[in-house]
């Protein structure tokens, strides 16, 4: 993934959000503001981008985004639970329509048992209640590359939520006709017709 991928995605996302009148906030840990930077690098982004939170430390995650200390202690900073709490916190604090969060281990150090270098958790949250989480294991591909690929993934997830929920499928007409068949006569009406035959 290159910088041109992030730029193209940023343009597409901003155009879509502008059309749908959506606003965005970001909450970033391992990417240190790169997602917000990619978006605000595009002229005219101020009508979509509200703010970005760079919450590198656990204290920042608690103070700025309202992530609970018990969440961080139980699951760790790099986890589905923390990423989700970060996204929801950014959504609520900024009062926007969409928020994305990123927390991971870009390397070269920082790995722990079960959490290798290149592990990144993402979450996006929408005002309508939709939440999407994704875990990526990029591997030890270099700090800069992990961060670049994380930016692209975050932008893709924002695009997914910005497109909106899928419209519910319309009921099939055949099913509706089975429920309410046309021209069906009740047995009572049929019997009444038979009784009204003319007498000889």
Steps between C-alpha positions, in 0.01 A plus 500: 500500500638838407430859588307532174257229619430697818458822302254344254302341784499828690356685200231237445406495869478878523286518185264234634473664843445839343219361288339327799572790739709287738771618738802302623729484803809283540655337807853379435767331703769323295438714191546822696261710292583367155134428415396853591804625308405305187148638508589861579765495228210522253379857437149564625507222759391736777133451415536130590785466751416628845800398714761236573606351832858375531481275805839335512506423871247311706443815704409690183256227400333531840501880524416592141279212387356362822652152461455327835807407701350154550480453121867588459605285796296199394551498122797730443538808283528289184169314501156489345347632821728803522469583130121486525497717812728751326271527198188540712678755719607707200147485358348621827763763585496657153128460430574389143333246271798263460813427703795268440756371748836328457713333766786264423865402519689661213841378622780433501445440873191473716398142427360289783390134512203464265541856371776509238645796315262596220182426696251786459141529618257734322148609585254732332181624663201679351245727666224254403656232720694298244844387619758310299821347636789351306826337606797505262827317545733673257812328633844649561502695173652813647356774717431741215327237285279380787389858558436567130295184458306585815402837353366334185306241701346769721389700197345189343302430817376858513386464139310186595302679770460821300315308227228433756312189610369259239137559416273220627391257231148551369258214569446280198166549327440125488527478876260791542243338268517178699423691817208688346374307196285704269137412448486243779145449620414403850313167541212688668438725196511201262250308709266803510503521121408135471201549735355781285414280201153575347217266597315293240 
